[in-house]
Amino acid sequence: MSCEFFTETNFRARTLEVIEQANVILLEYRHQGFKPTLRQLYYQFVARQLMPNEPPNMRDLAGQWWMLDRSGMIDWNSMEDLTRDLGDWASRDSPADILFGAAAKLEKAALAG
């Protein structure tokens, strides 16, 4: 049996507003049968004039996203994450193979720079 664990977080009032707005947008996408990426969500904020289109705003939203998901206030499954590389983890022979594969990917990414 699986269970979910959420991190208790006290968000600032502005962050709570962003959460509410994000959930409204995500629900609209869900009703249309879509899962937006974080970038698409950000541009919905911009198009609806909920935040200006400035690089710090995108970075802030991306930075907060991890905490928002971990708090359970936004459903990770409502978003499409094209950066998640699931690769062939499920086809590995052992947990050690998965760890070695992950380490190799991290090393490759670090060398690429």
N, C-alpha and C positions, 0 to 999 in steps of 0.2 A: 504494500500500500504506500502511495506517495503522499507527501504533505507539503504545504507551502509555508515558508517562513518569511515574514515581512519585518523590516527594520522600522522601529518607531522613530519618527523624525518630526521635529517641530519646524515647519516651514514658515517663512515670512509671509506677510499678507500678499505681497506682490506675486510670490511664487504660487500661493494658493489660487490666485486669480488665473495665472497661466495654466495651472492644472485643470481648473474648471473649463477654461476656453479650449484646451487641448482635448478634453473628454467630449465636449460638444462636437468638435471637428471630427474626432475619431468615430463618434457615433454616426455622423452623417456619412462618412466614408463606408462604414460597416453596412449601413442601410442600402448603399449603392453596390455592395459586394466587393469593395476594394480595401486594401491595406496600404496606407501611405508609408513612404519612407520618412525618416526624420526631416530630411530636406524638404519634402513635399509639405509636411506639417508646418515647418517654419515658413514656407512661402504662403501657406494659407493664413498664418498670422499676419504676414506682410500685406497680402491682398485684402484682408478684412480690416486693415489699418489698426491692428491690435498691437503692432510694434513696427518701428522703422526698419527698413532693409539696410542694416549695418553689420559688418562682420562680427563685432562683439556680441550682438544679439544671437546670432547663429551659434557662436561658441558657447554662450551661456546656456542656451537651450540644450545643446548637445551635452554639456557638462552636467546639467541638472538631470538629464534623462536617466542616468544610472540610478540616482537617488530616488527619482520618482517611481521607477519600476520596482526598486527594492522596498519602497514603502507600501507598495500595493495600491497606490492611488491612481496609477495608469497601468493598464493591462499591456504587458510586453507583447502578447499575441495579437494585439490590435494593430501592430506596426510591422512593416516589412523591413528587415535589416539585411540589406544586400552586402554588408561588409562581413557578416558572419560566414566564416569559411568552415562548413561542417566537414568538408573533404571526405575522407574515407575512414573516419574514426570508428564507425560501427563495424567495419570489416577487419579491424585489427585482431590479432590472436590473443592478446592479453592486455591488462591495464598498463604494464610496463611498456608495451609497444606504443600505446597511446601517448604516454608521457614522453618517450623518446621522439616520437613524431612531432609532438607539440614543441619540444625543445629545438628540434631541427628547424621548424618553421619560424620560431622566434629568432634563431641565429641567422637564418636566411634574410629575414626582414631587417635585422640590425645591420647586416652587411650591406643591404641594399640602401639603407640609410635614411 
